[in-house]
Amino acid sequence: PSYVASEESRILVLTELLERAHSPFYQEGVSNALLKMAELGLTRAADVLLRHGANLNFEDPVTYYTALHIAVLRNQPDMVELLVHHGADINRRDRIHESSPLDLASEEPERLPCLQRLLDLGADVNAADKHGADVKATTKDGDTVFTCIIFLLGETVGGDKEEAQMINRFCFQVTRLLLAHGADPSECPAHESLTHICLKSFKLHFPLLRFLLESGAAYNCSLHGASCWSGFHIIFERLCSHPGCTEDESHADLLRKAETVLDLMVTNSQKLQLPENFDIHPVGSLAEKIQALHFSLRQLESYPPPLKHLCRVAIRRYLQPWPVDVKVKALPLPDRLKWFLLSEHSGSMEDDI
């Protein structure tokens, strides 16, 4: 009939049909229909199905995804919000892949709207499962909310430059959202720590590492401190493993970025936390400069920090999160004082991402 053409009419027909239905397979039928509505993003029809007995926890018989998982996979943020408001478990992991809605939303650039909506609705980046265990303990492989980002960063090595730039931009956007909602990128194990991964390849992932440090991420393991892993040890290990030569521009660039990262770590804490047995044996043409860097850190650790250092740390920490240097430049201060507050070799991160 022609009256079925409008959405309003279709909703009325669906409601009337559900009210007349009397079948032993009724709930399974409406729950299956809910999965399809979630995929298509038909929120009004899904609302009718939910008011007439559709089960939010019903799983697709093939993928074992619930309607919420499917809505995220199909990037349907309005459907995500509807399902959560009806009581869907926003942190639920599927039985096969052990993926939470947040995990799925952080896998693809087109799902960023769903990621934003999930976080706005209260999805917990450090959620617990029904037994009270941290989500990182509920996955067989120890996955965290940063696992997908770490994987994607690995895909940028030796790949197409344009594709790598797109991946880096996406990883930055997801990381920014997760940090804004309390995710910790510096927790161990090291291979699941985004900060650790960026420190290990600080030349390649320099913009993202800079963002992490300017946003207050710990440069040591946030759970066990420098005894577990230390940013200072990682940076110097990388510097000392690069032989270099006088004409080697790549080594000079590595040293410049290392100096910036070290400065960001120094300005992240009032009292420096260097690891034990922090000895180095640099080689090559820049060995003296590397030794000088190492010596300056040892000096800063050995003596009470000077007042000007404490002021610099306090002001920069007050201006967090990123972009700290942009905020410094906007301060009503003399240029000389701004230069003192800026991190070494500061540049525009947005240009790099």
C-alpha positions as CSV (number, residue, x, y, z in Angstrom):
1,P,0.0,0.0,0.0
2,S,1.1,3.5,-0.7
3,Y,0.9,4.6,3.0
4,V,3.8,2.3,3.8
5,A,6.1,4.6,1.7
6,S,6.9,7.0,4.6
7,E,9.1,6.0,7.5
8,E,6.3,7.0,10.0
9,S,4.0,4.6,8.3
10,R,6.5,1.8,8.3
11,I,7.1,2.3,12.0
12,L,3.4,2.1,12.7
13,V,3.1,-1.1,10.6
14,L,6.1,-2.6,12.5
15,T,4.5,-1.7,15.9
16,E,1.2,-3.2,14.9
17,L,2.8,-6.4,13.6
18,L,4.8,-6.9,16.8
19,E,1.8,-6.3,19.0
20,R,-0.1,-9.1,17.1
21,A,2.8,-11.6,17.1
22,H,2.4,-14.7,19.3
23,S,5.1,-17.2,18.5
24,P,7.5,-19.3,20.6
25,F,10.3,-17.9,18.4
26,Y,9.2,-14.3,18.8
27,Q,12.1,-13.0,20.9
28,E,14.7,-14.6,18.8
29,G,13.1,-13.1,15.7
30,V,12.9,-9.5,17.0
31,S,16.5,-9.8,18.5
32,N,17.7,-11.0,15.1
33,A,15.9,-8.0,13.5
34,L,17.7,-5.7,16.0
35,L,21.1,-6.8,14.7
36,K,20.0,-5.8,11.1
37,M,18.7,-2.5,12.3
38,A,22.0,-1.8,14.1
39,E,23.9,-2.6,10.9
40,L,21.7,-0.2,8.9
41,G,21.5,2.5,11.5
42,L,17.7,2.5,11.6
43,T,17.3,3.9,15.1
44,R,13.5,4.4,15.2
45,A,12.9,0.8,14.1
46,A,15.5,-0.4,16.6
47,D,13.7,1.5,19.4
48,V,10.4,-0.2,18.5
49,L,12.1,-3.6,18.6
50,L,13.6,-2.9,22.0
51,R,10.3,-1.7,23.4
52,H,8.8,-5.0,22.2
53,G,11.2,-7.4,23.7
54,A,14.4,-7.5,21.6
55,N,17.3,-8.7,23.6
56,L,20.3,-6.3,23.8
57,N,22.7,-9.2,24.6
58,F,21.6,-11.4,21.6
59,E,24.6,-12.5,19.6
60,D,24.9,-13.0,15.9
61,P,25.2,-16.8,15.5
62,V,28.2,-16.4,13.2
63,T,30.3,-13.6,14.6
64,Y,29.0,-13.6,18.1
65,Y,28.8,-9.8,18.0
66,T,26.0,-8.0,19.8
67,A,24.0,-5.2,18.3
68,L,26.3,-2.6,19.9
69,H,29.4,-4.3,18.3
70,I,27.7,-4.3,14.9
71,A,26.7,-0.6,15.2
72,V,30.3,0.3,15.9
73,L,31.6,-1.8,13.0
74,R,29.1,-0.1,10.6
75,N,29.9,3.4,12.1
76,Q,26.4,4.1,13.4
77,P,27.0,6.5,16.3
78,D,23.3,7.4,16.8
79,M,22.5,3.7,17.0
80,V,25.4,3.3,19.5
81,E,23.8,6.0,21.7
82,L,20.3,4.4,21.4
83,L,21.6,1.0,22.4
84,V,23.6,2.3,25.4
85,H,20.6,4.3,26.6
86,H,18.5,1.1,26.5
87,G,21.1,-0.6,28.7
88,A,23.7,-2.2,26.4
89,D,26.9,-2.9,28.2
90,I,29.3,-0.3,26.7
91,N,32.4,-2.2,27.7
92,R,31.3,-5.7,26.7
93,R,33.8,-7.9,24.9
94,D,32.7,-10.4,22.2
95,R,33.3,-14.1,22.9
96,I,35.5,-14.9,19.9
97,H,37.9,-11.9,19.4
98,E,37.5,-10.5,22.9
99,S,37.0,-7.0,21.3
100,S,35.2,-4.3,23.2
101,P,33.2,-1.6,21.3
102,L,36.1,0.8,22.0
103,D,38.6,-1.7,20.4
104,L,36.5,-1.9,17.3
105,A,36.0,1.8,17.1
106,S,39.7,2.5,17.2
107,E,40.6,0.1,14.3
108,E,39.5,2.3,11.3
109,P,39.5,6.0,10.5
110,E,35.9,6.0,9.5
111,R,34.8,4.8,12.9
112,L,36.2,7.9,14.7
113,P,32.6,9.2,15.2
114,C,31.7,6.0,17.1
115,L,34.9,6.3,19.2
116,Q,34.0,9.8,20.2
117,R,30.4,8.8,21.0
118,L,31.5,5.8,23.1
119,L,33.9,7.9,25.1
120,D,31.2,10.7,25.5
121,L,28.8,8.0,26.8
122,G,31.2,6.8,29.4
123,A,33.1,3.9,27.8
124,D,35.9,3.1,30.2
125,V,39.4,3.0,28.7
126,N,40.4,1.1,31.9
127,A,37.2,-0.9,32.2
128,A,36.8,-4.2,34.2
129,D,35.1,-7.3,33.1
130,K,32.2,-8.9,35.1
131,H,34.7,-10.6,37.4
132,G,36.4,-7.3,38.3
133,A,39.6,-7.9,36.3
134,D,41.2,-5.1,34.3
135,V,40.3,-5.4,30.6
136,K,43.9,-5.9,29.7
137,A,43.8,-9.1,31.7
138,T,40.7,-10.4,30.0
139,T,42.3,-10.8,26.6
140,K,44.4,-13.8,25.9
141,D,47.1,-11.7,24.2
142,G,47.1,-8.9,26.8
143,D,45.6,-6.4,24.4
144,T,44.9,-2.8,25.5
145,V,43.1,0.1,24.0
146,F,46.4,1.1,22.4
147,T,47.1,-2.4,20.7
148,C,45.6,-1.4,17.4
149,I,47.4,1.9,17.3
150,I,50.7,0.1,18.0
151,F,50.0,-2.3,15.2
152,L,49.1,0.5,12.7
153,L,52.3,2.4,13.6
154,G,54.3,-0.8,12.7
155,E,52.6,-0.7,9.3
156,T,54.1,2.7,8.5
157,V,57.7,1.3,8.5
158,G,58.9,1.1,4.9
159,G,55.5,1.7,3.4
160,D,53.9,4.2,1.1
161,K,54.6,7.8,2.3
162,E,51.1,9.0,1.7
163,E,49.5,6.0,3.4
164,A,51.9,6.3,6.3
165,Q,50.9,10.0,6.8
166,M,47.2,9.0,6.8
167,I,47.9,6.2,9.4
168,N,49.9,8.6,11.6
169,R,47.1,11.2,11.5
170,F,44.5,8.6,12.5
171,C,46.7,7.2,15.3
172,F,47.2,10.8,16.6
173,Q,43.4,11.4,16.6
174,V,42.6,8.2,18.4
175,T,45.4,8.7,21.0
176,R,44.2,12.2,21.7
177,L,40.7,11.0,22.4
178,L,41.9,8.1,24.6
179,L,44.2,10.3,26.6
180,A,41.5,12.9,27.1
181,H,39.4,10.1,28.7
182,G,42.0,8.8,31.1
183,A,43.9,6.1,29.1
184,D,47.4,5.4,30.3
185,P,49.9,4.9,27.4
186,S,52.9,4.1,29.7
187,E,51.7,1.0,31.5
188,C,53.6,-2.2,31.1
189,P,54.0,-4.7,29.5
190,A,56.4,-2.7,27.4
191,H,55.3,-4.2,24.1
192,E,51.7,-2.9,24.8
193,S,52.8,0.5,25.9
194,L,52.4,3.2,23.3
195,T,54.9,5.5,25.0
196,H,57.5,2.7,25.1
197,I,57.0,1.9,21.4
198,C,57.3,5.5,20.4
199,L,60.5,5.9,22.5
200,K,62.1,2.8,20.9
201,S,61.5,4.4,17.4
202,F,61.6,8.1,18.5
203,K,63.0,9.3,15.2
204,L,60.1,7.7,13.2
205,H,57.3,8.4,15.7
206,F,58.7,11.7,17.0
207,P,55.5,13.8,16.5
208,L,53.3,11.3,18.4
209,L,55.9,10.9,21.1
210,R,56.1,14.6,21.5
211,F,52.3,14.7,21.9
212,L,52.4,12.0,24.5
213,L,55.0,13.7,26.6
214,E,53.4,17.2,26.3
215,S,50.1,15.6,27.4
216,G,51.8,14.3,30.6
217,A,52.5,10.7,29.7
218,A,55.1,9.1,32.0
219,Y,58.5,8.5,30.5
220,N,59.0,5.5,32.7
221,C,56.7,2.6,33.3
222,S,53.8,4.2,35.1
223,L,53.2,1.0,37.2
224,H,56.7,0.1,38.3
225,G,58.9,3.1,37.5
226,A,62.4,3.2,35.9
227,S,63.2,-0.3,37.2
228,C,60.8,-1.8,34.6
229,W,61.7,0.5,31.7
230,S,63.0,4.0,31.4
231,G,62.7,6.5,28.6
232,F,66.2,7.8,29.3
233,H,67.7,4.4,28.9
234,I,65.8,3.7,25.7
235,I,66.9,7.1,24.1
236,F,70.6,6.6,25.0
237,E,70.6,3.0,23.9
238,R,69.3,4.1,20.5
239,L,71.9,6.9,20.2
240,C,74.8,4.6,21.2
241,S,73.7,1.9,18.7
242,H,73.9,4.3,15.8
243,P,77.6,4.6,14.7
244,G,77.3,7.7,12.5
245,C,80.0,9.7,10.9
246,T,80.9,13.4,10.6
247,E,78.9,13.8,7.3
248,D,76.0,11.6,8.5
249,E,72.9,13.9,8.4
250,S,70.6,11.1,9.7
251,H,72.7,10.8,12.9
252,A,72.6,14.6,13.4
253,D,68.8,14.5,13.0
254,L,68.6,11.6,15.4
255,L,70.6,13.6,18.0
256,R,68.5,16.7,17.5
257,K,65.3,14.8,18.1
258,A,66.9,12.9,21.0
259,E,67.7,16.3,22.6
260,T,64.1,17.5,22.3
261,V,62.7,14.2,23.7
262,L,65.1,14.4,26.6
263,D,64.2,18.0,27.3
264,L,60.5,17.1,27.3
265,M,61.1,14.3,29.8
266,V,63.2,16.6,32.0
267,T,60.4,19.2,32.0
268,N,57.8,16.5,32.8
269,S,59.0,16.1,36.4
270,Q,60.4,18.3,39.2
271,K,62.8,15.5,40.3
272,L,64.6,13.5,37.6
273,Q,64.2,9.7,37.8
274,L,67.1,8.2,36.0
275,P,67.4,4.4,35.9
276,E,70.0,2.5,37.9
277,N,73.2,1.4,36.1
278,F,72.7,4.3,33.7
279,D,76.1,4.0,32.0
280,I,76.7,4.6,28.3
281,H,79.4,3.8,25.8
282,P,78.8,5.9,22.7
283,V,80.9,5.5,19.5
284,G,81.3,7.6,16.3
285,S,81.8,11.2,15.6
286,L,79.0,12.4,17.9
287,A,80.2,10.4,20.9
288,E,81.3,13.5,22.7
289,K,78.0,15.2,22.3
290,I,76.2,12.1,23.5
291,Q,78.5,12.0,26.6
292,A,77.8,15.6,27.3
293,L,74.1,15.0,27.2
294,H,74.5,12.1,29.6
295,F,76.7,14.1,31.9
296,S,74.2,17.0,32.1
297,L,71.4,14.6,33.1
298,R,73.6,13.1,35.8
299,Q,74.3,16.6,37.1
300,L,70.7,17.5,37.2
301,E,69.9,14.3,39.1
302,S,72.8,14.8,41.6
303,Y,71.9,18.3,42.8
304,P,68.7,19.9,44.0
305,P,67.0,21.4,40.9
306,P,67.5,25.2,40.5
307,L,64.6,27.5,41.0
308,K,64.5,28.4,37.3
309,H,64.1,24.7,36.4
310,L,61.3,24.2,38.9
311,C,59.5,27.3,37.5
312,R,59.9,26.0,33.9
313,V,58.5,22.6,34.9
314,A,55.6,24.1,36.8
315,I,54.6,26.5,34.0
316,R,54.8,23.8,31.3
317,R,52.9,21.3,33.3
318,Y,50.2,23.9,34.0
319,L,49.9,24.5,30.3
320,Q,49.4,20.8,29.5
321,P,48.0,19.0,27.6
322,W,49.5,19.5,24.1
323,P,50.2,21.8,22.3
324,V,52.3,23.3,25.2
325,D,54.7,25.3,23.0
326,V,51.8,27.0,21.2
327,K,50.4,28.1,24.5
328,V,53.8,29.3,25.7
329,K,54.0,31.5,22.6
330,A,50.6,33.0,23.4
331,L,51.7,34.1,26.9
332,P,52.1,37.9,27.6
333,L,55.8,37.5,28.3
334,P,59.1,38.8,26.8
335,D,60.4,36.8,24.0
336,R,63.5,35.8,26.0
337,L,61.4,34.3,28.7
338,K,59.2,32.5,26.2
339,W,62.3,31.0,24.6
340,F,63.4,29.7,28.0
341,L,60.0,28.1,28.5
342,L,59.9,26.5,25.0
343,S,61.1,22.9,24.5
344,E,64.3,22.6,22.6
345,H,64.1,22.7,18.8
346,S,60.3,23.3,19.0
347,G,58.4,23.0,15.8
348,S,54.9,22.6,14.6
349,M,53.6,19.1,15.3
350,E,50.6,19.5,13.2
351,D,52.8,19.9,10.2
352,D,54.5,16.6,11.0
353,I,51.4,14.6,11.6
